[in-house]
Amino acid sequence: MTSPDSPPRTFTLAAKPRALTPLDPATVTLSVLIPVYNELNTIETILDRVHATPVRKEIICVDDYSTDGTRERLVALHEAGYIDRLVLQPENGGKGKAIRTALSNSTGDIVIVQDADLEYDPADWPVLLEPIIAGKADACFGSRFLGGPHRVLYYWHSVGNTLLTLWSNMLTNLNLTDMETCYKAVRGELARSLVGELKSDRFGFEPEITARLARRDARIFEVPISYAGRTYAEGKKINWKDGIAAFWHILKFNVFA
């Protein structure tokens, strides 16, 4: 008990949980951003898989100056109505630049990057989109390391991804398991608001977008996805030099940018 002369108690109110911001699943549109460079053998297959996914979508392809016939095939597919918007880059600028270009041309409620190879499966989109549509998340990352089925490939690639994710988590204070994943679904208005901030032209896009979302205090979820990685003989482009550069990108975009 307190005496009559005791000062009144004061209480610090706990912060309220952030309000849910659901989207209408009947009308939500997904912008599919497809950066393409020399993927003639897979581009039609991945577009078939994109079209087969039962989600309202707009498909935006950016050809990063392909030289293997992909560019011409994309033009034909666009003319046939298989692609909603096609941008032909005047020179090879890198994956990050292609994604920025696609993002600038998007209008959807949610955006997602879809690589033109067959490593990531659009059949995983529903589980990625659910936390955003439910209003619980501003972004949802698809993790290759949360137990989904995956092709068994390079051990040292998995070690590198683990180290890069650890380094990124230390600077963003997130607890992701797969920062380098291609599958990052983001609310459209939030993603487009980042276009002017995004600077990375090559594979530094993944650590940069993660850092930018962390700085915006975005609500980020992570869900398991399948993964069918390809070998270098099958056309894999990222290499050990990009991995080393990613350590610098993480530092740069979390500390200096």
N, C-alpha and C positions, 0 to 999 in steps of 0.2 A: 504494500500500500504506500501511497505517497501522502505527505503532509499537505495541509492547505496552502502552505507557503512554498511548496516545491514548484519549480518552473514547469510549464506544460511540456509534455513529451512531444517531440517532433518525429515524424516518420518519413523515410525516403521511399518514394513509390518506385516499385520495380518497373523497368522498361516494359511497355506493352509489346506483345509479339506483333510482328509485321502482318498487316492485313492480307488475306488471300486476294489474289487478283486473277480470277479464273477467266478463261476464254471460252467462247461458245463453240463446242466441238462440231456443231452443225455448219458453222460458217468459217472456221479458222482456215487460213491459207498458209501453206508452207512454201517458202522460197528455197528452191534447191540450187545451190551455187556449185557449179561444176567447172573447176579449172582444168584445162586439157593441154597436154603437150605430148605429141607423138604417141597416141594411144589408139592407132587404127585397129588393132586386133581386139580391143575390148570396148570401144566407145558405144557400139550399137547394143552390145549385151548389157552394159550397165544402164543404158537408156531404157531398154526393155524392162529391166528390173525396177527402175524408177517409176515407169508408167504402170507397172503391175501393182504397185503399193497403193492401197485404197485410202489415199489422203488427197484432199484438195490441194493442188500444187501449181506453182509456176516454175518452169525449168529454164535456168539461165546458164548458158555455156560461154566460157571465155577461152578462146584458143590462143595459147601463148606462143604463137608463131611456129606451129608444127611444120615439119618438113617431110613427113612420111606419108602424106595423103590424108591425114586426119582432118586437116583444114577444109579440104574440098568436100570430104564426106559430111562434115558438120554443116556446110552450106546447103548441101542437098537435103539433109535431114530437117534443117530449119525451113527450107522452102516447102517441104512436105508437111509442115505443121507439127513435127515431132519435138521441136524445141521452141519455147516461147520467145526467148531473146538470145541472140547470138552476137557476141562481140569478138572481132578479129583484131588481136593486138598487132601493131605495126612492127614490133620487134619482140624478142624474147625478154621478158621482164622478171620472170620468176613466179612461183606459186603464190606468194603473199600478195604481190601486185595484182595478179589475176583475180584473187579472191576479193580484194578491195574493189576492183572494177565490177565484179559480179554483184557485190553487196550494194554498190551505188545504184545499180539497176534494179534492185529488188523492191517489192512492195508488200511482201507477205507479213502476216502476224508473227510468224516464227521463221528463222532462217537456219539452214544447215548446210555445211560443206559436204559434198559428195565427191570423193576422188573418182577419176575416170577409169581407174583399174578396177579389179574385182575383189580387192582386199576387204572392203566394208560392204555389208549387205543392207539394202534399204528395207528389208523385212524387219530390221531391228528398230525402225523409226517409231512405231507406236509406243514402245517402252521408253524411248527417249523423250517423246513429246508429252507423255502423260503428266509428269510433274509440272510442266509449264502450263498445259491446258487446265489442270486442276487449280492453278494459281499459287502453287507452293514454291515455284522456282522461276528465276529470271533466265537461267541457263541450265542445261543438263549435259554432262559429259558422258560419253559411252566408253566404259573402261574395258580394255582387253584383258585385264588382270583380276577380274572379280568373279571368275568361274565360268564364263561363257565358253562355248566350244571354239577351238582355234587350231589352225594348222601348226604342227610342230616344225619350227625352223631354227633360226640362229640364236644360240644361247647368249652370245655377247651383245646382241641387239637388246635382249630383255634386260641384261645388266645395265646397259647404257640408259635405257628408258627409266629404269628404277632410280639410277643416280640423278638423272635430269629431273625427274619428278620430285625426289627428295630435296634437291637444291632449290627448285621452284617453290616447294612448300615452305621451306625455311624462310624465304623472303616474302611470300604472300600470306603466310600463316593460314594456308588451307591444308586440308588433309586428303588430297587427291591420291589416287593410286595410279593414274595414267594421264599425266599432263599432256603428253605428246599425241594423244588420240586425235584422229581426224574428225571424229564425230562429236561436234560441239553444237548443240541446238541452242539458239539464243532468241529471246524475244526480238521481233523485228525492229521496233523503235529503238531499243537499247543498242542493238548491233549497228544500226545505221548511224546512231549518234557517235559511234566510235570511229567512223571512217576518217575523219580529219585527224585523229590521233594515231592511227595505225601507220607504221613506217616500214616495217620489215617487208622486203621484196621476195626473199626465198623461203626457206623452211623455218625461219625465225618467227613466222606467223603464230605458231602454236604457243610458245612461251609468252609472246607479246599479248595475244588476246586474253590469255589467262591472267596476266598481270593487270591489264586494263579492266577486266571484269572485277578483279579483287579490289582495285582502287575505287571502283564505283560501288563497292559493298553489295555486289549482286548476290542474290540467293542462288547458290550453285548446288545442284544435285548430281549424283553419279550413279549410273546403272550399268549392269553387265551387258556386253554385246559379244557377238561372235566375231571371229577374225580369221581371214584366210590369206595370210601374208604371202607375198611372191618372192621368188629368188631374183638375183641380179640377171640371171640368164633369161628370166621371164619379163624383165623390164623394170625392176625396182630402181629408183633414181637416187634416193637419199643415201648418203655414204658417211664414212667415219669423219670426214671433214665437216659435214653438216652437224654431226653430233658434238664435235669440239666447239664449233661456232655457237651451238645452242647454249652452252654454259655461259658464254659471254652475253648472249641475248637475254638470258634470264637476269643476269646482273644489271645489264644496261636498262632494261625496261622496268625493273623493280626499284632501282636505286637512282639512276641518272636521268631517266626520261620523265 
